[in-house]
Amino acid sequence: MSNTTSSTRRGRTSILCVPAANPTLVQKALATTASEVVIDLEDAVAPERKDVAREVVRGLGQVDGGPRVAVRVNPVRSPWGLRDLRAVVESRADIASIVLPKVESREDLAVVEHVLDGIAAELGVAVPLRIEALIETARGVANLDDICARRDRLDGLVIGYADLSASLGRHPDADPLSWTPIQMEVLVRARAAHLDVVDGPHLTVDVDELFAESVERAVALGFDAKWVIHPRQVEPVTVAFTPSSEAVAHAERVVELLGRAHEGGSGALALDGELVDEAMAVAARRVLTRAGRR
């Protein structure tokens, strides 16, 4: 397993979620151009198929040059969570992180970390797995500060719209824009803790106007990437989250210019009539990271 950290996870854009119980779909997902594939042991797998799904995870081969691989496990307090974590540790694959559902406190993260360390010690292996926290309950949203405080292995936050909608009692026909306050809450908490933040999936397999609007909104708000639930959604999300060549060139100029300004003892300079300061450089570095240039 790779020792992947948030700082090395560059260029993530589209994250494809696929049910672990279907090995054919898993292999097809790993052959896509998605930045990351989340192999799902939780909601996408019926209880009677959990054992089969775990064997698929155990039997994963190496994915050389392919998408980053994550595994969504069941909650540790469920009948399947501990066995899921063991399967991930025992896998031959280069799994970078665990996606932990329904995270509501730093204790939820601590329990998983302790379990992983215990399994690793038992098996005599190193487990540098990171954790991505799914925020999909009202309590999880309310406790974002507490969750973000445990950062040893926390890689980022992901909004889980389906379960969060049920937790909030949200009507299925509610205006998508009504999600904006929660999206901003998650974004602010993630940025304050220097964590990646990922928008959840548009909850259909279509690539239509509503899907496009949800993607554009996620990009505009400042998310790092977005989950998708069908391979045909990968490309439009990748395109939307990939900075243009013009944006990359401008970002490189901003970073270079500010570096020269600092060397000369100045905190800001002008570029094309705009004041280039550290605030602009932060945005420029994010563009370069998204483009895989940092």
C-alpha positions as CSV (number, residue, x, y, z in Angstrom):
1,M,0.0,0.0,0.0
2,S,1.2,3.5,-0.8
3,N,1.9,6.2,1.8
4,T,-0.4,8.7,0.1
5,T,-0.9,12.1,1.8
6,S,-3.1,15.0,0.9
7,S,0.0,16.9,-0.3
8,T,0.8,14.2,-2.9
9,R,-2.7,13.8,-4.2
10,R,-2.5,16.0,-7.2
11,G,-4.9,16.5,-10.1
12,R,-7.9,14.8,-8.6
13,T,-11.0,15.8,-10.5
14,S,-13.5,12.9,-11.1
15,I,-14.0,10.2,-8.5
16,L,-16.0,7.2,-9.7
17,C,-17.8,5.1,-7.2
18,V,-18.4,1.4,-8.1
19,P,-20.0,-1.6,-6.2
20,A,-17.3,-4.0,-4.9
21,A,-19.6,-7.0,-5.4
22,N,-19.4,-6.7,-9.2
23,P,-15.7,-7.5,-10.2
24,T,-16.5,-6.8,-13.9
25,L,-17.6,-3.2,-13.0
26,V,-14.7,-2.8,-10.7
27,Q,-12.2,-3.6,-13.5
28,K,-14.0,-1.4,-15.9
29,A,-13.9,1.5,-13.4
30,L,-10.2,1.0,-12.9
31,A,-9.7,1.2,-16.7
32,T,-11.4,4.6,-16.9
33,T,-9.7,8.0,-16.8
34,A,-11.2,8.8,-13.4
35,S,-8.7,10.4,-11.0
36,E,-9.9,8.0,-8.2
37,V,-12.1,4.9,-8.0
38,V,-14.0,4.3,-4.8
39,I,-14.7,0.6,-4.5
40,D,-17.9,0.5,-2.4
41,L,-18.5,-2.1,0.3
42,E,-21.3,-0.2,1.9
43,D,-24.5,1.1,0.4
44,A,-24.0,-0.4,-3.1
45,V,-23.7,-3.9,-1.7
46,A,-26.6,-5.9,-0.3
47,P,-26.0,-7.7,3.1
48,E,-26.0,-11.1,1.5
49,R,-23.2,-10.0,-0.9
50,K,-20.9,-8.4,1.6
51,D,-18.6,-11.5,1.8
52,V,-18.3,-11.6,-2.0
53,A,-17.5,-7.9,-2.1
54,R,-14.7,-8.3,0.5
55,E,-13.1,-11.1,-1.5
56,V,-13.1,-8.8,-4.6
57,V,-11.2,-6.2,-2.5
58,R,-8.7,-8.8,-1.2
59,G,-8.1,-10.0,-4.8
60,L,-7.4,-6.6,-6.3
61,G,-4.3,-6.4,-8.3
62,Q,-1.9,-3.5,-8.7
63,V,-3.3,-0.6,-10.8
64,D,-0.1,0.7,-12.4
65,G,-0.6,4.2,-13.8
66,G,-4.4,4.0,-13.2
67,P,-6.7,5.8,-10.9
68,R,-6.0,6.2,-7.2
69,V,-7.9,3.6,-5.3
70,A,-10.1,4.0,-2.2
71,V,-12.4,1.7,-0.5
72,R,-15.7,2.7,1.2
73,V,-16.2,0.5,4.2
74,N,-19.2,-0.1,6.4
75,P,-19.4,1.7,9.7
76,V,-17.2,0.0,12.3
77,R,-20.2,-0.5,14.6
78,S,-22.1,-2.3,11.9
79,P,-21.9,-6.1,11.5
80,W,-19.5,-5.7,8.6
81,G,-17.2,-2.9,9.4
82,L,-14.3,-4.7,11.1
83,R,-14.3,-7.4,8.4
84,D,-14.2,-4.7,5.8
85,L,-11.1,-3.1,7.4
86,R,-9.3,-6.4,7.6
87,A,-10.0,-7.1,3.9
88,V,-8.5,-3.8,3.0
89,V,-5.4,-4.4,5.0
90,E,-5.1,-7.9,3.5
91,S,-5.5,-6.7,0.0
92,R,-2.6,-6.9,-2.5
93,A,-3.7,-3.7,-4.1
94,D,-2.2,-0.2,-3.8
95,I,-5.1,1.2,-1.8
96,A,-4.5,4.7,-0.7
97,S,-7.4,5.5,1.6
98,I,-10.6,4.3,3.3
99,V,-13.8,6.2,2.8
100,L,-15.5,6.2,6.2
101,P,-19.3,6.7,6.1
102,K,-21.5,8.7,8.5
103,V,-18.6,10.3,10.3
104,E,-20.0,12.4,13.2
105,S,-17.1,13.0,15.6
106,R,-13.3,12.7,15.9
107,E,-13.9,9.5,18.0
108,D,-15.3,7.9,14.8
109,L,-12.0,8.5,13.1
110,A,-10.0,7.4,16.2
111,V,-11.8,4.1,16.4
112,V,-11.0,3.3,12.8
113,E,-7.3,4.3,13.2
114,H,-7.0,2.1,16.3
115,V,-8.6,-0.9,14.5
116,L,-6.3,-0.5,11.5
117,D,-3.3,-0.3,13.7
118,G,-4.4,-3.4,15.6
119,I,-5.0,-5.4,12.4
120,A,-1.6,-4.2,11.0
121,A,0.2,-5.2,14.1
122,E,-1.5,-8.7,14.1
123,L,-0.5,-9.3,10.5
124,G,2.9,-7.7,10.7
125,V,2.4,-5.2,7.9
126,A,2.6,-1.4,7.6
127,V,-0.7,0.3,7.0
128,P,-0.2,3.9,5.8
129,L,-3.9,4.2,4.8
130,R,-5.5,7.6,4.9
131,I,-9.1,8.3,5.8
132,E,-11.7,10.3,3.8
133,A,-14.7,11.3,6.0
134,L,-18.1,11.1,4.5
135,I,-20.3,13.9,5.9
136,E,-23.8,12.5,5.5
137,T,-25.8,13.2,8.7
138,A,-27.0,16.3,10.4
139,R,-24.8,15.5,13.4
140,G,-21.8,15.2,11.1
141,V,-22.4,18.7,9.7
142,A,-22.9,20.1,13.2
143,N,-19.6,18.6,14.4
144,L,-17.4,19.5,11.5
145,D,-14.9,21.4,13.8
146,D,-14.6,18.3,16.0
147,I,-14.1,16.0,13.0
148,C,-11.5,18.2,11.4
149,A,-9.5,18.5,14.6
150,R,-8.3,14.9,14.2
151,R,-6.0,15.3,11.3
152,D,-3.3,12.7,11.7
153,R,-4.7,10.4,8.9
154,L,-7.7,12.5,7.7
155,D,-7.3,13.3,4.0
156,G,-10.5,15.2,3.3
157,L,-14.2,15.6,3.6
158,V,-16.8,14.3,1.1
159,I,-20.5,15.3,1.1
160,G,-22.8,12.4,1.0
161,Y,-26.1,13.8,-0.4
162,A,-28.3,10.8,-0.3
163,D,-28.0,9.9,3.4
164,L,-27.7,13.6,4.4
165,S,-30.9,14.3,2.6
166,A,-32.6,11.6,4.6
167,S,-31.0,12.8,7.8
168,L,-32.3,16.3,7.2
169,G,-35.8,15.2,6.1
170,R,-35.2,17.0,2.9
171,H,-37.9,16.7,0.2
172,P,-36.7,15.0,-3.0
173,D,-37.9,17.9,-5.2
174,A,-36.1,20.6,-3.2
175,D,-34.2,23.2,-5.1
176,P,-30.6,22.0,-5.6
177,L,-29.4,25.5,-4.7
178,S,-30.7,24.9,-1.1
179,W,-27.7,22.7,-0.6
180,T,-25.4,25.8,-0.9
181,P,-25.3,26.7,2.9
182,I,-24.2,23.1,3.8
183,Q,-21.7,23.0,0.9
184,M,-20.2,26.3,2.1
185,E,-20.1,25.0,5.7
186,V,-18.1,21.9,4.7
187,L,-15.9,24.0,2.4
188,V,-15.0,26.5,5.1
189,R,-14.2,23.8,7.7
190,A,-12.1,21.8,5.3
191,R,-10.2,24.8,4.1
192,A,-9.6,26.0,7.6
193,A,-8.1,22.6,8.4
194,H,-6.1,22.4,5.2
195,L,-8.1,19.4,4.0
196,D,-9.3,18.4,0.6
197,V,-13.0,18.8,0.1
198,V,-15.0,16.7,-2.4
199,D,-18.6,17.3,-3.7
200,G,-20.9,14.3,-3.6
201,P,-22.5,12.8,-6.7
202,H,-25.4,14.1,-8.7
203,L,-27.8,11.3,-7.8
204,T,-28.7,10.0,-11.2
205,V,-26.6,8.3,-13.9
206,D,-27.6,10.9,-16.5
207,V,-25.4,13.5,-18.2
208,D,-28.0,16.1,-18.6
209,E,-28.5,19.8,-17.8
210,L,-29.1,19.2,-14.1
211,F,-25.9,17.1,-13.9
212,A,-24.0,19.9,-15.7
213,E,-25.3,22.5,-13.4
214,S,-24.3,20.5,-10.3
215,V,-20.8,20.1,-11.7
216,E,-20.5,23.8,-12.6
217,R,-21.7,24.8,-9.2
218,A,-19.1,22.6,-7.4
219,V,-16.3,24.0,-9.5
220,A,-17.5,27.6,-8.9
221,L,-17.8,27.1,-5.1
222,G,-14.3,25.8,-4.9
223,F,-14.5,22.0,-4.4
224,D,-11.4,20.0,-5.3
225,A,-13.2,17.2,-7.1
226,K,-16.6,15.5,-7.4
227,W,-17.9,12.0,-7.1
228,V,-19.7,10.4,-10.0
229,I,-21.7,7.1,-10.2
230,H,-21.4,6.2,-13.9
231,P,-18.4,6.0,-16.1
232,R,-20.0,8.4,-18.7
233,Q,-20.0,11.1,-16.1
234,V,-16.2,10.9,-15.6
235,E,-15.1,12.9,-18.7
236,P,-17.4,16.0,-18.2
237,V,-16.4,16.2,-14.6
238,T,-12.7,15.9,-15.4
239,V,-13.0,18.6,-18.1
240,A,-14.9,20.9,-15.7
241,F,-12.4,20.6,-12.9
242,T,-9.3,20.8,-15.1
243,P,-7.9,24.3,-15.4
244,S,-7.5,25.7,-18.9
245,S,-4.0,26.2,-20.3
246,E,-4.6,29.9,-20.0
247,A,-5.5,29.6,-16.3
248,V,-2.4,27.5,-15.7
249,A,-0.1,29.9,-17.5
250,H,-1.6,32.8,-15.5
251,A,-1.2,30.9,-12.2
252,E,2.4,30.2,-13.0
253,R,3.1,33.8,-13.8
254,V,1.5,34.8,-10.5
255,V,3.5,32.4,-8.4
256,E,6.8,33.3,-10.2
257,L,6.1,37.1,-9.9
258,L,5.3,36.9,-6.2
259,G,8.4,34.8,-5.6
260,R,10.5,37.5,-7.2
261,A,8.7,40.2,-5.2
262,H,9.5,38.4,-2.0
263,E,13.1,38.1,-3.0
264,G,13.2,41.8,-3.5
265,G,11.6,42.5,-0.2
266,S,8.1,43.4,-1.5
267,G,4.8,41.7,-0.6
268,A,3.0,42.6,-3.8
269,L,3.5,43.5,-7.5
270,A,1.2,44.3,-10.4
271,L,0.4,41.8,-13.2
272,D,-1.8,42.9,-16.1
273,G,-3.2,45.7,-14.0
274,E,-4.0,43.4,-11.1
275,L,-2.4,43.5,-7.7
276,V,-0.5,40.2,-7.1
277,D,-0.3,39.4,-3.4
278,E,-0.3,36.3,-1.3
279,A,-4.1,36.0,-1.5
280,M,-3.9,35.7,-5.3
281,A,-1.0,33.3,-4.9
282,V,-3.0,30.9,-2.8
283,A,-5.6,30.7,-5.6
284,A,-2.9,30.3,-8.2
285,R,-1.3,27.4,-6.3
286,R,-4.6,25.7,-6.1
287,V,-5.0,26.0,-9.9
288,L,-1.5,24.5,-10.3
289,T,-2.3,21.7,-7.9
290,R,-5.5,20.8,-9.7
291,A,-3.6,20.8,-13.0
292,G,-0.9,18.5,-11.6
293,R,1.8,21.1,-11.7
294,R,2.6,21.1,-8.0
